[in-house]
Every structure is written in C-alpha cells, then in structure tokens.
Amino acid sequence: MGPETGPQGLELGRFRDYLHLLARVQLGPQVQGKLDASDVVQQTLLEAHQKRDQFRGGTPQELLGWLRKLLACTLADALRTLGRAKRDVARERSLEAALEQSAERLQDCLAAQQSSPSEQAGRREQEVRLAEALAKVPEAQRLALVLRHCQGLSVAEISQQLGRSPAAVAGLIKRGAQQLRELLQDAV
C-alpha cells in the first residue's frame, strides 16, 4: 500500500485538492510566503497513510472529518515551528474549528443549488469535486473566490488584501465563478 492509499484502500490523493483548499484558507496571505500549503497537505496525507489503522470510520464523510483533524494538527505543528512557539492545544482546536467552518461554507455553496435529501447526502463528495475544479481556476480568480466564499470576506476586504480595485475583484469573482460552474458541469 503506497503513501497515497489510506484506510480501507481508499485513494487519499483524491482528497489532495480539497485539503489544499482548506489549508490555503487557514494560512492566509501573511503566512503563505513562509509556509507552503502543498507541503502541509503532503505531510497530512503521509501521516494519514502512517496512521491508517487508527481510522475508525467507515464512510467517505468520516474519512474527510478524520483528514481535516489531521490537517489541523499538521497546520498547528507547522505554524508552531514557524513561530517556534510551544504546543498550543487551543490553537489546534481553533484550527480544527476553522477548517470545519470552511468545509461548512463549501457545503453551503453547494446546498444553495440542492433541495432533495438524496442530493444533500452527496455533499461531501461534491466538496471534493468542487476543490478539484477550483484547483483548475486561474490563481487570482481562485484566491478571490476562496476569500469571498470560504472566508466570507466582502469585496472591499478582498480588494484591500489583494491590492486591487473593488471592480477588479468583482470581475475576478465573476469570471472565476463562471469558470468554476463550467468545470463542474463538464465533470457531470
């Protein structure tokens, strides 16, 4: 079993884009120059492979929850190393809560388009597909979409963070959302 294979033989690599999206949301622009989300995700997937016997769930939803917890711990370790701080259990819990909140925002984006219980049951799988599609959107558009829909920032706040005009940010969000819709429709 390779490092990309996890509990019950599930391919962990298919969750890479999902975890990367959540990690980028948590790192924020001030840390992204010092800490690479891809490295954090790779470490998380390696740890998931090494600890696969500890996974007690049976569904993809439970696996995603377990991976989010591992990601929170990996992020906390990386931030601690970066800041040379002592272990802070409260920080790990707040990262875990923030990751869960980001995942819920992804669900909310999807839920707005769904109504039946059977459609709602597949949301976690759709989150993974959404993250995969989002990884294909140009960087500036992806960042604007993540800041808007995952972090809940206003266009004005995104404008300040990206150093672009509100009109430019609105255009990034609009074009990014359009491309994301097209990618998701092509995937169906």
Stockholm file with secondary structure:
# STOCKHOLM 1.0

chainA/1-188         MGPETGPQGLELGRFRDYLHLLARVQLGPQVQGKLDASDVVQQTLLEAHQKRDQFRGGTPQELLGWLRKLLACTLADALRTLGRAKRDVARERSLEAALEQSAERLQDCLAAQQSSPSEQAGRREQEVRLAEALAKVPEAQRLALVLRHCQGLSVAEISQQLGRSPAAVAGLIKRGAQQLRELLQDAV
#=GR chainA/1-188 SS CCTTBCGGGCBGGGGHHHHHHHHHHHHHHHHHTTSCHHHHHHHHHHHHHHTGGGCCCCSHHHHHHHHHHHHHHHHHHHHHHHHTCCCCHHHHHHHHHHHHHHHHHHHHHHHTTCCSHHHHHTHHHHHHHHHHHHTTSCHHHHHHHIIIIISCCCHHHHHHHHTCCHHHHHHHHHHHHHHHHHHHHHHC
#=GC SS_cons         CCTTBCGGGCBGGGGHHHHHHHHHHHHHHHHHTTSCHHHHHHHHHHHHHHTGGGCCCCSHHHHHHHHHHHHHHHHHHHHHHHHTCCCCHHHHHHHHHHHHHHHHHHHHHHHTTCCSHHHHHTHHHHHHHHHHHHTTSCHHHHHHHIIIIISCCCHHHHHHHHTCCHHHHHHHHHHHHHHHHHHHHHHC
//
